Amino acid sequence: MYEIEQTSDIQQHAMRRRMEDGSPVPDHEWHANLGRLLDEWRPGSRPEFHPGLSVRQDDGAVRTVLCAGPHFALERWSAGPAAPLSYRFSTVRILTNAGAPVTVTAGRWTGLLDRARTLLLPAALGEVRIQGPADVLIGYVPEPAHDIRVPLLAAGHGPAAVAALGEGLGPR
């Protein structure tokens, strides 16, 4: 499971104690939280599993868009040992290693990124290089048309397949 959370001062949960400090939640607040959670509960059918849409890059790396929408995208990038995976970006990225340890170069820093470890890559870096074999997850806030829809359609994926990745990806 891969969970990314946005920082927020809004909290609503079913626990009897506060997550910040373990103090008890008063009964009236707890019952109100339960009511709001039940109001948000959507017990209907869930989306079917989607393995993502893959695009082979010029350097042999494979980019697989797993899910995307206006507020978040998650991609899996894989590359063999021959050439480093070079990934360019202009907004902040979250890089998580899903495979064997890899050597990452970001700006002037080079280091080993073990399996299940994550780096926050500031936009100012502009590029990260990962010596493969690599199997990494990259999370970011996309511009859906530019980052997702256009490249996937250009790679031959149909509009329905692209729209199935998440909210806001249907035809315009």
C-alpha positions, 0 to 999 in steps of 0.5 A: 500500500502506498499512501500519500497524505496532504497536510491539513488541520482538518481531522475527522476519525473514529478513534476515541483518542486524538492522534496528536497527543493521545488525549481523549475525544469528548463523547459529543465530538466523537459522535459528531465525527462518526456522523460525518464519517457515515455521511461520507461513506460510499458503500457502492461498488468500487472501481475495478483494479487497473494495472496502469498504462505504460509507455516505453521511453527513448532510453528504454525505461518504462513509465507506467501511470498507475493513477492520476487526477487533478490533485495527484498522480502516481507513476511506476518507472522501471529501467534496466542496468544498462543506462541510468534512469534520467527523470526531469521535472519542474514541480516537487516530486516524491520518489519511493524505491519499490525495488532493490537498492539503487544509487540516486543522484539529485543535484550535487547529492548522490546516495543509496536509496534502499527498498521502501525508502522515500526522497522528497525532490524539490522542484529546483533540482529539475532532474534525478538520475537513478542507476538501475536496475530501477523500480521506483514510484514517483508521486506528484501533482500533475497538469492532467492534460500535459502530464497524463492525457496527451502523452498517453494518447500519443502512445496509443492508449485509448481515451477510455483507458486514459479516463479510467486512471482517475478523475478529470482525465476524460475527453474535453 
